[in-house]
Amino acid sequence: MRVVDISRLPLDKVETSDDGGVQIGATVRNTDLAHHPLLRDRYVVLPQALLSGASTQLRNMATTGGNLLQRTRCVYFHDRTRAALHRACAKFVTTQTA
């Protein structure tokens, strides 16, 4: 496995594609993505998911490419018998650290 630094590449844009879809660069920060007007108007679920899925501090650092490659360590995520896996994990972590 190799780690490649893509932080200097021009991949920080959200643009409309030729077919009417959206192209999201790998280095777009989740905060920027959640507040992007194009996504808020056409893909309302994506900004809602980004805003509810992490704290502001994490969204400010996390990128689209980084999230795609991240492998979650939450035990609830891997348990297929539970519903709302991500929410259960977030609540568990919050209550355990409080």
MOPAC internal coordinates of N, CA, C and O (Angstrom, degrees):
PM7 1SCF
backbone

  N    0.0000 0     0.00 0     0.00 0    0    0    0
  C    1.4523 1     0.00 0     0.00 0    1    0    0
  C    1.5227 1   108.16 1     0.00 0    2    1    0
  O    1.2310 1   121.06 1   -40.05 1    3    2    1
  N    1.3215 1   115.57 1   139.95 1    3    2    1
  C    1.4585 1   121.37 1   176.65 1    5    3    2
  C    1.5152 1   110.22 1  -121.19 1    6    5    3
  O    1.2310 1   120.91 1   -34.68 1    7    6    5
  N    1.3003 1   115.86 1   145.32 1    7    6    5
  C    1.4533 1   121.58 1   174.52 1    9    7    6
  C    1.5194 1   107.11 1  -104.11 1   10    9    7
  O    1.2310 1   120.68 1   -51.00 1   11   10    9
  N    1.3263 1   116.30 1   129.00 1   11   10    9
  C    1.4516 1   121.65 1  -178.40 1   13   11   10
  C    1.5223 1   108.58 1  -119.90 1   14   13   11
  O    1.2310 1   120.37 1   -51.39 1   15   14   13
  N    1.3177 1   116.89 1   128.61 1   15   14   13
  C    1.4644 1   121.87 1   178.75 1   17   15   14
  C    1.5255 1   109.40 1   -83.23 1   18   17   15
  O    1.2310 1   120.70 1   -67.96 1   19   18   17
  N    1.3347 1   116.26 1   112.04 1   19   18   17
  C    1.4661 1   120.80 1   179.22 1   21   19   18
  C    1.5252 1   112.00 1  -106.06 1   22   21   19
  O    1.2310 1   120.12 1  -171.49 1   23   22   21
  N    1.3138 1   117.38 1     8.51 1   23   22   21
  C    1.4645 1   121.01 1  -173.42 1   25   23   22
  C    1.5273 1   113.43 1   -63.21 1   26   25   23
  O    1.2310 1   119.50 1   156.64 1   27   26   25
  N    1.3153 1   118.57 1   -23.36 1   27   26   25
  C    1.4728 1   120.81 1  -179.04 1   29   27   26
  C    1.5276 1   112.94 1   -94.41 1   30   29   27
  O    1.2310 1   120.34 1   175.59 1   31   30   29
  N    1.3226 1   116.96 1    -4.41 1   31   30   29
  C    1.4623 1   119.92 1   178.80 1   33   31   30
  C    1.5268 1   110.20 1   -78.58 1   34   33   31
  O    1.2310 1   119.73 1   -27.99 1   35   34   33
  N    1.3190 1   118.12 1   152.01 1   35   34   33
  C    1.4699 1   121.23 1  -178.93 1   37   35   34
  C    1.5325 1   112.13 1   -78.92 1   38   37   35
  O    1.2310 1   121.07 1  -112.94 1   39   38   37
  N    1.3147 1   115.57 1    67.06 1   39   38   37
  C    1.4660 1   121.44 1  -177.98 1   41   39   38
  C    1.5182 1   112.01 1  -117.70 1   42   41   39
  O    1.2310 1   120.60 1  -149.03 1   43   42   41
  N    1.3312 1   116.47 1    30.97 1   43   42   41
  C    1.4616 1   121.04 1  -174.74 1   45   43   42
  C    1.5274 1   113.55 1  -108.92 1   46   45   43
  O    1.2310 1   120.87 1  -150.05 1   47   46   45
  N    1.3365 1   115.95 1    29.95 1   47   46   45
  C    1.4637 1   119.29 1  -176.36 1   49   47   46
  C    1.5289 1   111.57 1  -120.09 1   50   49   47
  O    1.2310 1   121.79 1   -26.78 1   51   50   49
  N    1.3296 1   114.18 1   153.22 1   51   50   49
  C    1.4605 1   122.72 1   170.82 1   53   51   50
  C    1.5186 1   105.18 1  -115.95 1   54   53   51
  O    1.2310 1   120.84 1   -60.82 1   55   54   53
  N    1.3329 1   116.00 1   119.18 1   55   54   53
  C    1.4639 1   119.79 1  -174.38 1   57   55   54
  C    1.5262 1   110.62 1  -135.60 1   58   57   55
  O    1.2310 1   121.28 1   -25.80 1   59   58   57
  N    1.3272 1   115.15 1   154.20 1   59   58   57
  C    1.4603 1   120.48 1   173.36 1   61   59   58
  C    1.5181 1   108.27 1   -77.15 1   62   61   59
  O    1.2310 1   120.82 1   -46.68 1   63   62   61
  N    1.3177 1   116.04 1   133.32 1   63   62   61
  C    1.4649 1   120.09 1   178.40 1   65   63   62
  C    1.5258 1   109.77 1   -86.13 1   66   65   63
  O    1.2310 1   120.59 1   -11.45 1   67   66   65
  N    1.3308 1   116.47 1   168.55 1   67   66   65
  C    1.4638 1   121.93 1  -178.01 1   69   67   66
  C    1.5245 1   112.88 1   -61.03 1   70   69   67
  O    1.2310 1   120.45 1   150.27 1   71   70   69
  N    1.3144 1   116.75 1   -29.73 1   71   70   69
  C    1.4662 1   119.95 1  -178.40 1   73   71   70
  C    1.5323 1   112.94 1   -89.46 1   74   73   71
  O    1.2310 1   120.24 1  -172.89 1   75   74   73
  N    1.3443 1   117.14 1     7.11 1   75   74   73
  C    1.4626 1   121.00 1   177.91 1   77   75   74
  C    1.5059 1   114.47 1    93.93 1   78   77   75
  O    1.2310 1   120.29 1   175.62 1   79   78   77
  N    1.3165 1   117.05 1    -4.38 1   79   78   77
  C    1.4610 1   120.95 1   177.14 1   81   79   78
  C    1.5234 1   111.11 1   -82.21 1   82   81   79
  O    1.2310 1   121.12 1    19.48 1   83   82   81
  N    1.2982 1   115.47 1  -160.52 1   83   82   81
  C    1.4632 1   120.44 1  -179.32 1   85   83   82
  C    1.5189 1   109.11 1  -129.74 1   86   85   83
  O    1.2310 1   120.87 1   -42.99 1   87   86   85
  N    1.3133 1   115.95 1   137.01 1   87   86   85
  C    1.4539 1   122.13 1   173.45 1   89   87   86
  C    1.5208 1   107.59 1  -106.85 1   90   89   87
  O    1.2310 1   121.03 1   -54.88 1   91   90   89
  N    1.3176 1   115.64 1   125.12 1   91   90   89
  C    1.4583 1   121.73 1  -178.28 1   93   91   90
  C    1.5153 1   107.77 1  -115.15 1   94   93   91
  O    1.2310 1   120.69 1   -59.35 1   95   94   93
  N    1.3300 1   116.29 1   120.65 1   95   94   93
  C    1.4521 1   120.92 1  -179.49 1   97   95   94
  C    1.5163 1   111.98 1   -69.12 1   98   97   95
  O    1.2310 1   120.87 1   -26.73 1   99   98   97
  N    1.3162 1   115.94 1   153.27 1   99   98   97
  C    1.4647 1   121.79 1  -176.01 1  101   99   98
  C    1.5256 1   113.42 1   -67.17 1  102  101   99
  O    1.2310 1   119.79 1   156.61 1  103  102  101
  N    1.3267 1   118.01 1   -23.39 1  103  102  101
  C    1.4658 1   119.44 1  -177.98 1  105  103  102
  C    1.5322 1   113.27 1  -102.89 1  106  105  103
  O    1.2310 1   120.36 1  -165.48 1  107  106  105
  N    1.3211 1   116.92 1    14.52 1  107  106  105
  C    1.4726 1   120.63 1   175.11 1  109  107  106
  C    1.5262 1   107.98 1   -70.42 1  110  109  107
  O    1.2310 1   120.55 1   -54.06 1  111  110  109
  N    1.3002 1   116.56 1   125.94 1  111  110  109
  C    1.4643 1   120.87 1   178.63 1  113  111  110
  C    1.5307 1   109.48 1   -70.91 1  114  113  111
  O    1.2310 1   120.92 1   -34.33 1  115  114  113
  N    1.3114 1   115.84 1   145.67 1  115  114  113
  C    1.4640 1   120.21 1  -177.51 1  117  115  114
  C    1.5220 1   112.58 1   -61.48 1  118  117  115
  O    1.2310 1   119.74 1   145.73 1  119  118  117
  N    1.3187 1   118.11 1   -34.27 1  119  118  117
  C    1.4657 1   120.47 1   176.91 1  121  119  118
  C    1.5236 1   110.35 1   -62.66 1  122  121  119
  O    1.2310 1   120.44 1   134.41 1  123  122  121
  N    1.3306 1   116.77 1   -45.59 1  123  122  121
  C    1.4646 1   120.56 1   179.09 1  125  123  122
  C    1.5245 1   111.06 1   -63.35 1  126  125  123
  O    1.2310 1   120.65 1   140.77 1  127  126  125
  N    1.2998 1   116.37 1   -39.23 1  127  126  125
  C    1.4571 1   121.24 1   179.50 1  129  127  126
  C    1.5257 1   111.10 1   -66.69 1  130  129  127
  O    1.2310 1   120.31 1   137.79 1  131  130  129
  N    1.3099 1   117.02 1   -42.21 1  131  130  129
  C    1.4658 1   121.33 1  -178.80 1  133  131  130
  C    1.5272 1   112.35 1   -64.66 1  134  133  131
  O    1.2310 1   120.29 1   151.72 1  135  134  133
  N    1.3215 1   117.04 1   -28.28 1  135  134  133
  C    1.4661 1   120.56 1  -177.64 1  137  135  134
  C    1.5282 1   113.29 1  -105.04 1  138  137  135
  O    1.2310 1   120.25 1  -172.39 1  139  138  137
  N    1.3137 1   117.14 1     7.61 1  139  138  137
  C    1.4646 1   120.00 1  -178.95 1  141  139  138
  C    1.5331 1   109.95 1   -71.37 1  142  141  139
  O    1.2310 1   119.62 1   -50.52 1  143  142  141
  N    1.3452 1   118.32 1   129.48 1  143  142  141
  C    1.4691 1   121.74 1  -176.08 1  145  143  142
  C    1.5291 1   113.61 1   -59.39 1  146  145  143
  O    1.2310 1   119.99 1   142.46 1  147  146  145
  N    1.3105 1   117.63 1   -37.54 1  147  146  145
  C    1.4626 1   120.73 1  -179.46 1  149  147  146
  C    1.5270 1   111.30 1   -62.19 1  150  149  147
  O    1.2310 1   120.67 1   137.70 1  151  150  149
  N    1.3083 1   116.31 1   -42.30 1  151  150  149
  C    1.4633 1   120.19 1   179.40 1  153  151  150
  C    1.5180 1   111.79 1   -72.59 1  154  153  151
  O    1.2310 1   120.41 1   141.14 1  155  154  153
  N    1.3244 1   116.82 1   -38.86 1  155  154  153
  C    1.4681 1   119.54 1   178.83 1  157  155  154
  C    1.5239 1   111.40 1   -63.47 1  158  157  155
  O    1.2310 1   120.34 1   146.97 1  159  158  157
  N    1.3440 1   116.95 1   -33.03 1  159  158  157
  C    1.4635 1   120.72 1  -178.48 1  161  159  158
  C    1.5248 1   113.09 1   -82.59 1  162  161  159
  O    1.2310 1   119.86 1   139.46 1  163  162  161
  N    1.3279 1   117.87 1   -40.54 1  163  162  161
  C    1.4649 1   120.98 1  -171.18 1  165  163  162
  C    1.5214 1   115.07 1  -106.46 1  166  165  163
  O    1.2310 1   120.25 1   154.08 1  167  166  165
  N    1.3155 1   117.12 1   -25.92 1  167  166  165
  C    1.4696 1   120.89 1  -175.93 1  169  167  166
  C    1.5294 1   109.28 1  -132.85 1  170  169  167
  O    1.2310 1   120.83 1  -114.87 1  171  170  169
  N    1.3108 1   116.01 1    65.13 1  171  170  169
  C    1.4680 1   121.72 1  -169.61 1  173  171  170
  C    1.5279 1   113.63 1   -61.18 1  174  173  171
  O    1.2310 1   119.70 1   153.12 1  175  174  173
  N    1.3104 1   118.18 1   -26.88 1  175  174  173
  C    1.4609 1   120.88 1  -177.58 1  177  175  174
  C    1.5262 1   111.17 1   -70.11 1  178  177  175
  O    1.2310 1   120.05 1   143.86 1  179  178  177
  N    1.3218 1   117.50 1   -36.14 1  179  178  177
  C    1.4637 1   120.29 1  -178.02 1  181  179  178
  C    1.5327 1   112.36 1   -62.36 1  182  181  179
  O    1.2310 1   118.75 1   128.69 1  183  182  181
  N    1.3285 1   120.00 1   -51.31 1  183  182  181
  C    1.4715 1   118.84 1   176.08 1  185  183  182
  C    1.5264 1   113.01 1   -59.81 1  186  185  183
  O    1.2310 1   120.20 1   141.97 1  187  186  185
  N    1.3302 1   117.22 1   -38.03 1  187  186  185
  C    1.4609 1   119.94 1   178.43 1  189  187  186
  C    1.5275 1   110.74 1   -62.31 1  190  189  187
  O    1.2310 1   120.55 1   137.04 1  191  190  189
  N    1.3153 1   116.56 1   -42.96 1  191  190  189
  C    1.4638 1   120.42 1   179.60 1  193  191  190
  C    1.5195 1   111.26 1   -65.22 1  194  193  191
  O    1.2310 1   120.52 1   138.10 1  195  194  193
  N    1.3194 1   116.61 1   -41.90 1  195  194  193
  C    1.4700 1   119.86 1   179.33 1  197  195  194
  C    1.5278 1   111.10 1   -63.81 1  198  197  195
  O    1.2310 1   120.39 1   137.56 1  199  198  197
  N    1.3253 1   116.85 1   -42.44 1  199  198  197
  C    1.4589 1   120.28 1  -178.12 1  201  199  198
  C    1.5263 1   112.60 1   -70.45 1  202  201  199
  O    1.2310 1   120.32 1   150.09 1  203  202  201
  N    1.3141 1   116.99 1   -29.91 1  203  202  201
  C    1.4607 1   118.90 1  -178.82 1  205  203  202
  C    1.5300 1   112.78 1   -92.35 1  206  205  203
  O    1.2310 1   120.31 1   169.12 1  207  206  205
  N    1.3194 1   117.02 1   -10.88 1  207  206  205
  C    1.4558 1   119.78 1  -173.15 1  209  207  206
  C    1.5073 1   116.33 1   -91.19 1  210  209  207
  O    1.2310 1   119.64 1   169.39 1  211  210  209
  N    1.3266 1   118.30 1   -10.61 1  211  210  209
  C    1.4658 1   119.27 1  -177.71 1  213  211  210
  C    1.5237 1   109.70 1  -159.82 1  214  213  211
  O    1.2310 1   121.17 1   -17.23 1  215  214  213
  N    1.3040 1   115.37 1   162.77 1  215  214  213
  C    1.4694 1   120.80 1   177.27 1  217  215  214
  C    1.5272 1   109.53 1   -72.94 1  218  217  215
  O    1.2310 1   120.72 1   -15.39 1  219  218  217
  N    1.3101 1   116.22 1   164.61 1  219  218  217
  C    1.4615 1   121.35 1   178.33 1  221  219  218
  C    1.5182 1   110.93 1   -57.94 1  222  221  219
  O    1.2310 1   120.07 1   137.85 1  223  222  221
  N    1.3098 1   117.46 1   -42.15 1  223  222  221
  C    1.4600 1   121.04 1  -179.23 1  225  223  222
  C    1.5274 1   111.31 1   -60.42 1  226  225  223
  O    1.2310 1   120.47 1   137.25 1  227  226  225
  N    1.3164 1   116.71 1   -42.75 1  227  226  225
  C    1.4687 1   119.81 1   178.88 1  229  227  226
  C    1.5200 1   111.48 1   -69.21 1  230  229  227
  O    1.2310 1   120.22 1   137.43 1  231  230  229
  N    1.3348 1   117.18 1   -42.57 1  231  230  229
  C    1.4672 1   120.24 1   179.40 1  233  231  230
  C    1.5176 1   111.48 1   -62.01 1  234  233  231
  O    1.2310 1   120.21 1   145.49 1  235  234  233
  N    1.3316 1   117.21 1   -34.51 1  235  234  233
  C    1.4590 1   120.57 1  -179.57 1  237  235  234
  C    1.5296 1   112.42 1   -68.18 1  238  237  235
  O    1.2310 1   119.99 1   155.97 1  239  238  237
  N    1.3108 1   117.62 1   -24.03 1  239  238  237
  C    1.4652 1   121.91 1  -179.62 1  241  239  238
  C    1.5285 1   113.16 1  -101.77 1  242  241  239
  O    1.2310 1   120.34 1   146.70 1  243  242  241
  N    1.3211 1   116.95 1   -33.30 1  243  242  241
  C    1.4635 1   121.28 1  -174.30 1  245  243  242
  C    1.5223 1   111.22 1   -72.08 1  246  245  243
  O    1.2310 1   121.03 1   -37.98 1  247  246  245
  N    1.3245 1   115.63 1   142.02 1  247  246  245
  C    1.4613 1   121.39 1   176.97 1  249  247  246
  C    1.5192 1   109.62 1  -116.64 1  250  249  247
  O    1.2310 1   121.26 1   -16.72 1  251  250  249
  N    1.3094 1   115.19 1   163.28 1  251  250  249
  C    1.4584 1   120.63 1   179.33 1  253  251  250
  C    1.5184 1   110.95 1   -59.77 1  254  253  251
  O    1.2310 1   120.11 1   131.34 1  255  254  253
  N    1.3199 1   117.40 1   -48.66 1  255  254  253
  C    1.4615 1   121.18 1   179.50 1  257  255  254
  C    1.5148 1   112.33 1   -62.47 1  258  257  255
  O    1.2310 1   120.18 1   140.10 1  259  258  257
  N    1.3041 1   117.27 1   -39.90 1  259  258  257
  C    1.4611 1   120.72 1   178.93 1  261  259  258
  C    1.5099 1   111.87 1   -65.51 1  262  261  259
  O    1.2310 1   120.14 1   141.01 1  263  262  261
  N    1.3275 1   117.33 1   -38.99 1  263  262  261
  C    1.4616 1   120.36 1   179.29 1  265  263  262
  C    1.5216 1   111.77 1   -68.64 1  266  265  263
  O    1.2310 1   120.04 1   143.63 1  267  266  265
  N    1.3105 1   117.52 1   -36.37 1  267  266  265
  C    1.4634 1   119.79 1   178.92 1  269  267  266
  C    1.5183 1   111.71 1   -63.97 1  270  269  267
  O    1.2310 1   120.81 1   147.73 1  271  270  269
  N    1.3190 1   116.06 1   -32.27 1  271  270  269
  C    1.4577 1   119.81 1  -176.86 1  273  271  270
  C    1.5161 1   113.49 1   -93.10 1  274  273  271
  O    1.2310 1   120.39 1   169.90 1  275  274  273
  N    1.3083 1   116.87 1   -10.10 1  275  274  273
  C    1.4652 1   120.30 1  -178.23 1  277  275  274
  C    1.5128 1   110.77 1   -72.03 1  278  277  275
  O    1.2310 1   121.35 1   -42.89 1  279  278  277
  N    1.2730 1   115.02 1   137.11 1  279  278  277
  C    1.4559 1   120.47 1   176.10 1  281  279  278
  C    1.5167 1   107.14 1  -109.44 1  282  281  279
  O    1.2310 1   120.55 1   -62.03 1  283  282  281
  N    1.3002 1   116.55 1   117.97 1  283  282  281
  C    1.4547 1   120.09 1  -175.17 1  285  283  282
  C    1.5282 1   111.23 1   -68.45 1  286  285  283
  O    1.2310 1   120.84 1   -33.94 1  287  286  285
  N    1.3024 1   116.01 1   146.06 1  287  286  285
  C    1.4562 1   121.78 1   179.14 1  289  287  286
  C    1.5290 1   112.04 1  -104.72 1  290  289  287
  O    1.2310 1   120.60 1  -179.34 1  291  290  289
  N    1.3202 1   116.45 1     0.66 1  291  290  289
  C    1.4558 1   120.86 1  -177.27 1  293  291  290
  C    1.5236 1   110.59 1   -69.65 1  294  293  291
  O    1.2310 1   120.46 1   -52.60 1  295  294  293
  N    1.3260 1   116.73 1   127.40 1  295  294  293
  C    1.4604 1   120.33 1  -178.81 1  297  295  294
  C    1.5268 1   111.63 1   -65.28 1  298  297  295
  O    1.2310 1   120.03 1   149.42 1  299  298  297
  N    1.3377 1   117.55 1   -30.58 1  299  298  297
  C    1.4558 1   120.37 1   179.07 1  301  299  298
  C    1.5287 1   111.72 1   -68.35 1  302  301  299
  O    1.2310 1   120.10 1   150.26 1  303  302  301
  N    1.3003 1   117.42 1   -29.74 1  303  302  301
  C    1.4617 1   121.41 1   179.76 1  305  303  302
  C    1.5239 1   111.07 1   -62.29 1  306  305  303
  O    1.2310 1   120.60 1   142.02 1  307  306  305
  N    1.3044 1   116.45 1   -37.98 1  307  306  305
  C    1.4613 1   121.01 1  -176.62 1  309  307  306
  C    1.5271 1   113.05 1   -87.86 1  310  309  307
  O    1.2310 1   119.61 1   172.41 1  311  310  309
  N    1.3177 1   118.36 1    -7.59 1  311  310  309
  C    1.4565 1   122.42 1  -179.47 1  313  311  310
  C    1.5309 1   109.03 1   -88.46 1  314  313  311
  O    1.2310 1   120.14 1   -76.53 1  315  314  313
  N    1.3233 1   117.33 1   103.47 1  315  314  313
  C    1.4694 1   122.04 1  -175.54 1  317  315  314
  C    1.5239 1   113.21 1   -74.12 1  318  317  315
  O    1.2310 1   119.53 1   173.54 1  319  318  317
  N    1.3096 1   118.50 1    -6.46 1  319  318  317
  C    1.4620 1   120.44 1  -179.73 1  321  319  318
  C    1.5196 1   112.38 1   -86.28 1  322  321  319
  O    1.2310 1   119.86 1   169.91 1  323  322  321
  N    1.3056 1   117.87 1   -10.09 1  323  322  321
  C    1.4684 1   122.00 1  -178.80 1  325  323  322
  C    1.5240 1   110.98 1  -102.32 1  326  325  323
  O    1.2310 1   121.09 1   -36.59 1  327  326  325
  N    1.3333 1   115.53 1   143.41 1  327  326  325
  C    1.4662 1   121.16 1   174.69 1  329  327  326
  C    1.5237 1   109.40 1   -90.93 1  330  329  327
  O    1.2310 1   120.88 1   -16.65 1  331  330  329
  N    1.3106 1   115.92 1   163.35 1  331  330  329
  C    1.4722 1   122.25 1   177.74 1  333  331  330
  C    1.5258 1   110.94 1    49.96 1  334  333  331
  O    1.2310 1   121.01 1  -122.81 1  335  334  333
  N    1.2932 1   115.67 1    57.19 1  335  334  333
  C    1.4577 1   121.39 1  -172.15 1  337  335  334
  C    1.5267 1   113.46 1   -59.82 1  338  337  335
  O    1.2310 1   120.27 1   132.75 1  339  338  337
  N    1.3128 1   117.09 1   -47.25 1  339  338  337
  C    1.4633 1   118.88 1  -177.32 1  341  339  338
  C    1.5291 1   111.73 1   -66.93 1  342  341  339
  O    1.2310 1   120.06 1   140.44 1  343  342  341
  N    1.3174 1   117.49 1   -39.56 1  343  342  341
  C    1.4614 1   120.96 1   178.73 1  345  343  342
  C    1.5219 1   110.65 1   -63.47 1  346  345  343
  O    1.2310 1   120.22 1   136.55 1  347  346  345
  N    1.3098 1   117.19 1   -43.45 1  347  346  345
  C    1.4622 1   120.63 1   179.71 1  349  347  346
  C    1.5207 1   110.12 1   -60.86 1  350  349  347
  O    1.2310 1   120.64 1   139.17 1  351  350  349
  N    1.2959 1   116.39 1   -40.83 1  351  350  349
  C    1.4608 1   120.43 1   179.99 1  353  351  350
  C    1.5234 1   110.49 1   -65.59 1  354  353  351
  O    1.2310 1   120.28 1   133.81 1  355  354  353
  N    1.3305 1   117.07 1   -46.19 1  355  354  353
  C    1.4589 1   120.42 1  -179.44 1  357  355  354
  C    1.5198 1   111.23 1   -61.21 1  358  357  355
  O    1.2310 1   120.23 1   137.46 1  359  358  357
  N    1.3238 1   117.17 1   -42.54 1  359  358  357
  C    1.4633 1   120.50 1   179.44 1  361  359  358
  C    1.5203 1   110.98 1   -66.58 1  362  361  359
  O    1.2310 1   120.70 1   140.54 1  363  362  361
  N    1.3250 1   116.27 1   -39.46 1  363  362  361
  C    1.4742 1   120.46 1   179.69 1  365  363  362
  C    1.5227 1   110.08 1   -62.97 1  366  365  363
  O    1.2310 1   120.52 1   131.96 1  367  366  365
  N    1.3135 1   116.61 1   -48.04 1  367  366  365
  C    1.4676 1   120.78 1  -178.96 1  369  367  366
  C    1.5158 1   110.50 1   -62.91 1  370  369  367
  O    1.2310 1   120.20 1   136.70 1  371  370  369
  N    1.3332 1   117.23 1   -43.30 1  371  370  369
  C    1.4702 1   121.34 1  -179.14 1  373  371  370
  C    1.5278 1   110.85 1   -62.83 1  374  373  371
  O    1.2310 1   119.94 1   135.24 1  375  374  373
  N    1.3142 1   117.73 1   -44.76 1  375  374  373
  C    1.4575 1   119.56 1  -176.95 1  377  375  374
  C    1.5326 1   111.66 1   -73.00 1  378  377  375
  O    1.2310 1   120.09 1   150.96 1  379  378  377
  N    1.3174 1   117.44 1   -29.04 1  379  378  377
  C    1.4543 1   120.61 1  -179.66 1  381  379  378
  C    1.5251 1   112.73 1   -76.03 1  382  381  379
  O    1.2310 1   120.13 1   152.90 1  383  382  381
  N    1.3357 1   117.35 1   -27.10 1  383  382  381
  C    1.4551 1   119.94 1  -177.99 1  385  383  382
  C    1.5205 1   113.01 1   -96.45 1  386  385  383
  O    1.2310 1   120.20 1   169.89 1  387  386  385
  N    1.3056 1   117.22 1   -10.11 1  387  386  385
  C    1.4786 1   120.72 1  -178.05 1  389  387  386
  C    1.5064 1   112.01 1   -76.02 1  390  389  387
  O    1.2310 1   120.10 1   180.00 1  391  390  389

